[in-house]
Amino acid sequence: CYFFSVKRRKETLNSIKSIQIRQTLSQVITLGLIVSSALVIWKGLMCVTGSESPVVVVLSESMEPGFARGDILFLSMSKDPIRAGEIVVFNIDGRPIPIVHRVIKVHERPDTGEVNVLTKGDNNKIDDRMLYAQGQKWLQRHHIMGRAVGFLPYVGWMTIIMTEKPIIKYIIMGALGLLVITSKD
């Protein structure tokens, strides 16, 4: 009788370990699916909008009162010509963070058809030539990531907080990962 009881306990323990391993594996796969889904959605938005970054956060006050720090902008990049008055997001060679400003001048070269663009923040007193790469006076089309087509006010503050205080980003990511891995569903 004692032998069967010991054997039954071992079988029960092995069964519990097997269930725990399966649950953990299932939770790790769920976390992977969440991350993969986010990447697929991002890549899909890139294809639909034609922009390498379909969503950006306004990081400074340079576009106030039109856009405030923390606003999320939705971008699109069509083949249509860029016009003065449009709000664009652009990259400058050597700068890691894109800039959100308004186009104030467009200069088309008749001989090549190349379009040069000059930008300025609505809240700035002078144009952006001081922000451009050394010796650069205009932006070309390859600098422009997209045009603003919509926005959500203040929703991007979490991104700003996580950028300015990276420890918060790691705490949130760790907590979310822990939540997914330890959930029983």
Secondary structure, DSSP 8 states (H G I E B T S, - for coil): -HHHHHHHHHHHHHHHHHHHHHHHHHHHHHHHHHHHHHHHHHHHHHHHH--SSSEEE--SSTTTTTS-TT-EEEEE--SS---TT-EEEE--TT-SS-EEEEEEEEEE-TTT--EEEEEE-TT-SS-GGGTSSTT--SB-GGGEEEEEEEEETTTTHHHHHHHH-HHHHHHHHHHHHHHHHH---
